[in-house]
Amino acid sequence: MGTGESGTWTARRRFVETMRYGRPDRVPYFEEGLRDEVLSQWHEQGLADEADLWARCPVDRREQLPVDLSPRPALDGPVTTAADLKALRERLDGDDPGRFPDDWARRVEAWRTRDHVLQWPVHSGFFLSMGVHDWRRFLEVVHLLHDAPELVAGVMEAHGRFLARLADRVLREVDVDFATFSEPIGGNDRPLLGPRAYERFVLASYAPLIDALRRGGVETILFVTYANARVLLPGVLAAGFDGVWACEAETGAMDYRSLRRQFGSSLRLIGGIDLDTLLADKATIRREIEAKVPPLLAQGGYVPLADGRVRANVPLENYLYYRRVLEEVASRQGG
């Protein structure tokens, strides 16, 4: 995998070296993207423009692979019958050229010499794959797990096999730096599927896709979770994942220091800084960063980041201070 010229630290080379537990020149600086309402609030608080922000808070560029992973054309409704499952399989066509932007060939050529990080969000997880977008459909899926488990397994298998075929095609053309599986699987107390059900219905369906990602040279595969998914992690890592990116999860149960003690260097990590501390005073922000970031940086395989997208109620002054302290702590760690 080409990650930049020898001796030149690019965003891409820095990220790859970090995930390999190497010694980059510095830790990668990621940002999840700031919504327009956040920037609007910060303009009122004295921010000149977005360029001014990134001049003061450098960010390593990260691009997401723009591939349509949904059924094409869309289904009329969620899968509830064998006929629906047949229709789903027909519409998950990995050879459909409409899944790619019109300028795909141009992008592929440009990516060959890129110096930034390329991420592929390659799976939207169990509930979204099952068509859960509201409470009514959630209840339907819960009943299907009990009454028609073979149908649920069929839906997940259809997505997994389709995505594996798609990955084989995409990765013949593009070197991807890391892939992410999004899993909005539960709440702060626990996931909505237990470990046995999760391994049976979900992780088993991920296996062909994970194999395809490995064949295609993807070194880092991350489990992105929006819940307290701790009880699922032994099975997740055994299934071939390399690490976790926990977003707005319960900070005690998903504390990265504790996860590292349990899973060791098999667990790469992105995030881990409690977003809510950015609403507090500067002393609280510093305590949060100083307590968590230095030990994780010392162990390696870690990209420090707030555990969710910054909201409009975070003051600009607090955000700038968070970034300043983060860079200060990272510079002490050294490359």
C-alpha positions in Angstrom: 0.0 0.0 0.0 1.4 3.3 -1.0 1.1 5.9 1.8 3.3 8.7 0.6 6.9 9.2 -0.3 9.6 7.9 2.1 10.3 10.5 4.8 7.2 12.5 4.1 4.4 12.4 6.7 1.0 12.7 5.0 -2.4 12.3 6.6 -2.6 8.9 5.0 0.8 7.6 6.1 0.3 9.0 9.6 -3.1 7.1 10.0 -1.7 3.8 8.6 1.3 4.0 10.8 -0.8 4.7 13.9 -3.1 1.7 13.2 0.0 -0.4 12.8 1.2 0.6 16.3 4.1 2.4 14.7 5.7 5.8 15.5 4.2 8.5 13.3 5.5 12.1 13.5 2.3 12.9 15.5 -1.1 11.4 16.2 -3.7 12.0 13.5 -6.2 14.8 14.1 -9.7 13.8 13.0 -12.9 15.8 13.0 -16.3 14.2 12.3 -17.6 17.3 10.5 -19.2 20.4 11.8 -22.8 21.1 10.9 -23.9 24.4 9.5 -25.8 25.4 12.7 -22.5 24.9 14.7 -20.5 27.1 12.4 -23.4 29.7 12.4 -23.3 29.9 16.2 -19.5 30.2 16.2 -19.6 33.0 13.7 -21.7 34.9 16.2 -19.0 34.1 18.8 -16.2 35.6 16.7 -15.2 33.0 14.2 -14.3 34.7 10.9 -14.9 31.7 8.6 -14.3 27.9 8.4 -10.9 28.4 6.9 -9.9 30.4 10.0 -11.0 27.5 12.2 -8.9 24.9 10.4 -6.0 27.3 10.3 -6.2 27.3 14.1 -7.1 23.7 14.5 -5.3 21.6 11.8 -7.2 18.4 10.7 -6.0 15.4 8.8 -8.1 15.1 5.7 -10.4 12.0 5.6 -12.7 11.2 2.7 -15.5 8.6 2.6 -15.9 6.3 -0.4 -19.1 7.3 -2.2 -20.8 4.0 -3.1 -24.6 3.4 -2.8 -25.1 0.2 -0.6 -28.9 0.3 -0.6 -31.3 -1.9 -2.6 -31.8 -0.5 -6.1 -34.6 0.3 -6.8 -35.7 0.8 -3.2 -38.2 -1.8 -1.8 -41.8 -0.7 -1.3 -41.5 -1.6 2.4 -39.5 -3.7 4.9 -38.9 -7.4 4.4 -41.6 -9.4 6.2 -42.1 -12.4 3.8 -40.1 -14.8 1.7 -41.3 -12.9 -1.4 -39.9 -9.7 0.1 -36.6 -11.4 0.7 -36.5 -12.6 -3.0 -37.1 -9.0 -4.1 -34.3 -7.8 -1.8 -31.8 -10.2 -3.2 -32.6 -9.1 -6.8 -32.1 -5.5 -5.9 -28.8 -6.0 -4.1 -26.8 -6.2 -7.4 -23.1 -5.6 -6.9 -22.6 -5.1 -10.6 -25.1 -2.2 -10.9 -23.1 0.7 -12.3 -25.6 3.1 -10.8 -24.1 2.5 -7.4 -21.1 4.7 -8.3 -20.9 8.4 -9.0 -20.7 9.5 -12.6 -17.1 10.6 -12.1 -16.0 7.3 -10.5 -13.2 6.7 -13.0 -11.7 10.1 -12.4 -11.9 9.6 -8.7 -10.2 6.2 -8.9 -7.3 7.8 -10.8 -7.0 10.6 -8.3 -7.0 8.3 -5.3 -4.0 6.4 -6.6 -1.8 9.3 -5.7 -3.7 10.7 -2.7 -2.1 11.7 0.5 -5.3 11.7 2.6 -7.2 9.0 4.4 -9.9 7.0 2.5 -12.6 5.4 4.6 -15.3 3.1 3.4 -18.5 2.9 5.5 -19.3 -0.5 4.2 -22.2 -1.7 6.3 -25.0 0.1 8.2 -25.6 -2.7 10.8 -28.4 -4.9 11.8 -31.3 -2.7 12.5 -30.9 -0.5 9.4 -30.4 -3.5 7.2 -33.7 -4.9 8.6 -35.4 -1.6 7.7 -35.8 -0.2 11.2 -36.5 3.5 11.0 -39.3 3.8 13.6 -40.7 2.1 16.6 -43.3 0.1 14.7 -40.7 -1.6 12.5 -38.5 -2.2 15.5 -41.3 -4.2 17.1 -41.9 -6.1 13.9 -38.2 -7.1 13.8 -38.3 -8.2 17.4 -41.2 -10.5 16.6 -39.5 -11.8 13.5 -36.4 -12.8 15.5 -38.7 -15.1 17.5 -41.2 -16.1 14.9 -39.2 -16.2 11.7 -35.5 -16.3 12.5 -34.7 -17.9 9.1 -36.1 -14.8 7.4 -34.0 -12.5 9.6 -30.9 -14.5 8.9 -31.7 -14.5 5.1 -31.9 -10.7 5.1 -28.6 -10.3 6.8 -27.0 -13.0 4.6 -28.3 -11.2 1.5 -26.7 -7.9 2.5 -23.4 -9.7 3.5 -23.0 -11.6 0.3 -23.9 -8.6 -1.8 -21.4 -6.4 0.0 -18.7 -9.0 -0.4 -19.2 -9.1 -4.1 -19.2 -5.3 -4.2 -16.0 -5.1 -2.1 -14.3 -7.5 -4.5 -15.1 -5.2 -7.4 -14.3 -1.9 -5.6 -11.0 -3.1 -4.0 -9.6 -4.2 -7.4 -9.6 -0.5 -8.2 -9.1 1.4 -5.0 -6.8 1.1 -1.9 -9.0 1.8 1.1 -7.3 2.7 4.4 -10.0 1.5 6.7 -13.5 0.2 6.6 -16.3 0.8 9.1 -19.4 -1.2 10.1 -21.9 1.1 11.8 -23.9 -0.5 14.6 -26.6 1.6 16.2 -27.5 -1.5 18.3 -28.9 -0.3 21.6 -28.7 2.1 24.5 -26.5 3.1 27.4 -27.3 0.1 29.5 -26.9 -2.7 26.9 -27.3 -3.7 23.3 -30.7 -4.8 22.0 -29.3 -8.1 20.9 -27.4 -10.3 23.2 -24.0 -11.9 22.3 -25.4 -15.2 21.1 -28.1 -13.6 18.9 -25.7 -11.1 17.6 -23.2 -13.7 16.6 -25.9 -15.8 15.0 -27.7 -13.2 13.0 -25.2 -10.5 12.5 -21.5 -11.5 12.8 -22.1 -14.7 10.8 -23.5 -12.5 7.9 -20.4 -10.2 8.1 -18.0 -13.0 7.5 -18.0 -13.0 3.6 -17.6 -9.2 3.6 -14.7 -9.2 6.1 -13.0 -11.9 4.1 -13.4 -9.8 0.9 -12.0 -6.7 2.7 -9.0 -8.7 3.8 -8.5 -10.1 0.2 -8.7 -6.5 -1.0 -5.9 -5.3 1.3 -7.9 -3.4 3.9 -5.8 -3.5 7.0 -8.1 -1.9 9.5 -11.8 -2.8 10.0 -13.5 -0.9 12.8 -16.8 -1.5 14.6 -18.6 1.9 15.0 -21.1 1.7 17.8 -23.6 4.1 19.3 -24.4 2.2 22.4 -22.9 0.2 25.4 -21.8 -2.7 23.2 -19.2 -4.0 25.6 -20.7 -7.5 25.9 -20.5 -7.9 22.2 -16.9 -7.0 21.8 -15.3 -10.5 22.4 -17.4 -11.8 19.5 -16.8 -8.8 17.4 -13.0 -9.1 17.7 -13.1 -12.9 17.1 -15.1 -12.2 13.9 -12.1 -10.2 12.4 -12.6 -6.6 13.5 -9.5 -4.7 14.5 -11.0 -2.0 16.7 -13.8 0.2 18.0 -15.0 3.7 17.3 -17.6 4.4 20.1 -19.9 7.4 19.5 -21.9 9.0 22.3 -21.8 5.7 24.2 -22.0 5.3 27.9 -18.6 6.6 29.0 -18.1 4.2 32.0 -18.9 0.9 30.3 -17.1 1.9 27.1 -14.1 3.6 28.7 -11.2 3.1 26.3 -8.7 2.6 29.1 -10.7 -0.3 30.5 -11.3 -1.8 27.0 -7.5 -1.7 26.4 -6.8 -3.5 29.6 -9.3 -6.2 28.7 -8.4 -6.6 25.0 -4.9 -5.3 24.7 -3.3 -4.4 21.4 -5.8 -6.4 19.3 -8.1 -3.4 19.8 -7.4 -0.2 17.8 -9.4 2.8 19.0 -10.8 6.1 17.6 -12.5 8.6 19.9 -12.9 8.1 23.6 -13.1 11.7 24.8 -16.5 12.5 26.4 -18.2 15.1 24.2 -20.2 16.4 27.1 -17.1 17.7 28.8 -16.9 20.4 26.0 -20.0 21.9 27.7 -18.2 22.3 31.0 -15.3 24.6 32.1 -11.8 24.5 30.9 -10.5 22.6 33.9 -13.0 19.8 33.2 -11.9 19.6 29.6 -8.3 19.4 30.5 -8.9 16.7 33.2 -10.8 14.6 30.7 -8.0 14.8 28.0 -5.1 14.4 30.5 -6.7 11.3 32.1 -7.5 9.4 29.0 -5.3 10.5 26.1 -1.7 10.1 27.3 -1.9 6.4 28.4 -3.7 5.4 25.2 -1.2 7.3 23.0 1.6 5.6 24.9 0.1 2.2 24.0 -0.4 3.2 20.3 -3.1 2.3 17.8 -5.2 5.2 19.0 -6.7 8.4 17.4 -8.0 10.8 20.1 -11.3 12.4 19.3 -14.5 13.6 21.0 -17.0 10.7 21.0 -19.6 12.4 18.8 -20.2 15.3 16.4 -19.9 18.7 18.1 -23.2 20.3 18.7 -24.3 23.9 18.4 -24.4 24.3 22.3 -20.6 23.8 22.5 -19.0 27.3 22.8 -16.3 28.1 20.2 -13.9 29.0 23.1 -14.4 25.5 24.6 -13.8 23.8 21.2 -10.6 25.7 20.6 -9.4 24.9 24.1 -10.2 21.2 23.6 -8.2 21.2 20.4 -5.3 23.1 22.0 -5.0 20.8 24.9 -5.3 17.7 22.7 -2.4 19.0 20.5 -0.4 19.9 23.6 -0.8 16.4 25.1 -0.1 14.8 21.8 3.1 16.8 21.3 4.3 15.7 24.7 3.9 12.1 23.6 6.1 12.7 20.5 6.5 10.6 17.4 
